[in-house]
């Protein structure tokens, strides 16, 4: 997400392959640029259902279901939380270690 504008939110979505112009209509008015082997979609998304349509969630043609999305999101959350816990216990020279050592209003951030 880039920022709020109007009634929606501006997004910049990077697809790690070059999509042809035939996909443009599927992205409901998003600007589509292809460069360096990637396709960059940018534009306003009105709400979460609109974002799901853009990403093809629930469309059998794309094979992504809401259940699959939620499973992947939970896996990503679990990975990030475990990484935060590891970096808190054994810091390295990376952003996660810095975040795990940070304090806001006198309280340390959690791995959640």
N, C-alpha and C positions, 0 to 999 in steps of 0.2 A: 504494500500500500504506500502510495506517495503522500497524498494529503486529501483533506476534505474539500469539496467544491460543489456548490449548488446543493442538490438533494442527494448526490451520490458521493462516492469516494474514487479518487484517481488511483489506478493501479498500473503497474509496469510488470508484465509477466514475461519471463524469458523462457522460450522453448529451445531446447538444445538440439535443434535440427532446423533445416530450412523448409518452411511450409510454403506451398505454392499459393498463388492468388485465389485458387478455387476454394480455399478455406476461409477467405475473408468474410463471406456472408455468415459463417458459423459463429463469428466473434461479435456479432451485433453492434457494429459501429466502432469497434476498437480500431485504432490506427495500427497497421501491421508493417513492420520494417524487417527486412532480412539482411543480415551482414555477419561476416566472420563465422558462417556455419550455424548461425542462430536466428531465430525469429523473435522479435521483440513486439509484444502487444502492449499498447498503452491507451488509456482512455478512462472514461467515467463508468463506474459500476453503480447502479441504483441501490441494490440491496443484495443480500446473500443469495436468494434464489436466482437473481440475474447472474451473479458470479458463477453459480453452479451450472447455469445454461452455457455460459462462455467456456467453461472447462469441460463440458460434456458429461457432467456427473448425472447419472441416471439414464443416459442415452445408451441403449444397447449397441448402437453402432460403434461407440467408442469403448465399450466394455468396462466403464467405470461406474460403479454403483455407490450410493451414499454409504452403504455398509463398508465397502472397500476403502472409501475415503476416510471414514471414521477409524477403521482399523489402522490405516497408515498413519493418521494423525496421532493416535494413541501410541503407536510404536515410536514415532518421532519424539513425542513427549517423554516416553520412558528412556529413550537413548539420551536425550538432552539432560534429563534429571540425573541419570547415572554418570554422565560425563561431568556434570557439576559436582557431584559427590566425590568423584575421583580427583578432580582438580583442587577441591577444597582440602582433601587429605594429602595430596602430592602435587603442589603447584608446578606449572611449567611456564614457559615464556609465551603465553597465548592469551587471547581475549577472555576465554572462559575462566582461567585462573584469576585474572584481574577482577572479573565480575564476582567471583566467589569470595574474594577478599574485600570487596567494596562494602561500605556502610552508607546507609541513607537514614538521616535523622538519628544517628547513633546506633542503628540496628544493622546487623549483617544481612546481606541478601541470602535467600535460601535457594536451593537448587530447583525449586519449583518455579 
